[in-house]
Amino acid sequence: MYKLESNLTNEILTITFFGAIDSSNAEEVDRLLREQIKENKNVTFDFENVNYISSAGLRIILKFAKGLENFEVINVSNDVYDIFDMTGFTQIIKVKKALRVISIEGKELIGEGYMGRVYRLNDETIIKVFYRNSTIDDIKREISLAKKAFILGIPTAIPFDLVKVKEGGYGSVFELLKSSCFNKLFQNHPENEDQYVKMYINLLKEMMKIKVNDADKGLIPSKRDEAVQFVKGLRGEDIFNEDVLDK
């Protein structure tokens, strides 16, 4: 007996398939789908556990896709995607390949920030593993901003892949040649503090010199208002005097 699982979230019905879909089970799959979909118009087929689909299975997919307002097939393996592509289905319906899976077990933690932790994968690449409350859209937005920043001339690591993390969650892989992180430099060589502070200030100066023309101003959101509010919040914290805060 063929197995299907369904989950309704935010008015989107996600149906997860298990195993091959071919002429031997096509009729049963068709019946199960009719029972699951019913009146739902926003449907996603999850193919993470599908290892093969025949022409009989493709006809069923197309049949249901035509009657839905929003439809996509996600987590498709390379082999199954090739079948969709060769038959022209990728031109008719939305088909998304499964994300590459990367393990961070034993990898060096080199940084931690507001949205996630950064691990070194090898001498040339790092991975930023996002916290569980980050959505795929959040991650794609950050990857897009990093690419736009690089194009504008801001010195930043270059993101090139959105991946699934074996230990849980999602991450983005960046190119970052082997180097020491700023905090590690301070920890390992405190005697060079003045030199590192100068390096940091020079980097900020280089970033501040970058001019953004009117056509590109919409590429990267302004952080000015957010920064001003942050400084205002420091008042009364006994960290800086009023003259510094005013400046």
Residue pairs with C-beta under 8 A, 6 or more apart in sequence:
1 28
2 18
2 19
2 21
2 25
2 28
2 29
2 32
3 17
3 18
3 19
4 15
4 16
4 17
4 18
4 29
4 32
4 33
4 36
5 15
5 16
5 18
6 13
6 14
6 15
6 16
6 36
7 13
7 14
7 16
8 14
8 40
11 42
12 42
12 43
12 44
12 70
13 36
13 37
13 40
13 42
13 43
13 44
14 43
14 44
14 45
14 46
15 33
15 36
15 37
15 43
15 44
15 45
15 46
16 46
16 48
16 49
17 29
17 45
17 46
17 47
17 49
17 50
18 49
18 50
19 49
19 50
19 51
20 50
20 51
20 52
20 53
20 54
20 57
21 29
21 50
21 52
21 53
21 54
21 56
21 57
21 60
22 52
22 53
22 54
22 56
22 57
23 54
23 56
26 54
26 56
26 57
26 59
26 60
29 57
29 60
30 60
30 63
33 60
33 64
37 43
37 64
37 68
40 68
41 68
41 69
41 70
42 68
42 69
42 70
42 71
43 64
43 68
43 70
43 71
44 71
44 72
44 73
44 74
45 61
45 71
45 72
45 73
45 74
46 74
46 75
47 53
47 73
47 74
47 75
47 76
47 77
47 80
47 98
48 74
48 75
48 98
50 76
50 77
50 80
51 77
51 79
51 80
52 79
52 80
52 83
53 61
53 80
53 83
53 84
55 87
58 83
58 84
58 87
58 89
61 73
61 89
61 93
62 89
62 92
62 93
64 71
65 71
65 92
65 93
71 93
71 94
72 93
72 94
72 95
72 96
73 84
73 93
73 94
73 95
73 96
74 96
74 98
75 96
75 97
75 98
75 99
76 84
76 95
76 96
76 97
76 98
77 97
77 98
78 97
81 90
81 95
81 97
84 90
84 95
85 95
89 95
98 164
99 162
99 163
99 164
99 170
100 161
100 163
100 164
101 163
101 164
101 165
101 166
102 121
102 127
102 163
102 164
102 165
102 166
102 171
102 173
103 165
103 166
103 167
104 119
104 127
104 129
104 165
104 166
104 167
104 171
105 166
105 167
107 119
107 120
107 121
107 127
108 119
108 120
109 117
109 118
109 119
110 118
110 119
110 120
110 126
110 181
110 184
111 117
111 118
111 181
111 183
112 118
115 128
115 130
115 131
115 134
115 138
115 142
116 128
116 129
116 130
116 131
116 134
116 171
117 128
117 129
118 126
118 127
118 128
118 129
119 126
119 127
119 129
120 126
121 127
121 173
123 177
123 178
124 175
124 176
124 177
124 178
125 173
125 174
125 175
125 176
126 157
126 173
126 174
126 176
127 163
127 165
127 171
127 172
127 173
127 174
128 171
128 172
128 174
129 165
129 169
129 170
129 171
130 138
130 139
130 169
130 170
130 171
130 172
131 169
132 168
132 169
134 169
134 170
136 162
136 170
139 162
139 170
139 171
139 172
140 162
142 172
143 159
143 162
143 172
145 220
145 221
146 156
146 157
146 158
146 159
146 174
147 158
147 159
148 219
148 220
149 156
149 220
150 156
150 158
151 219
152 210
152 212
152 216
152 219
152 220
153 210
154 207
154 210
155 203
155 206
155 207
157 174
157 175
157 176
158 174
158 175
159 172
159 173
159 174
160 173
160 174
160 175
161 172
161 173
162 170
162 171
162 172
163 170
163 171
163 172
163 173
164 170
164 171
165 171
180 188
182 196
182 200
185 192
185 196
186 193
186 196
189 196
212 219
212 220
231 245
234 240
234 245
235 242
235 245
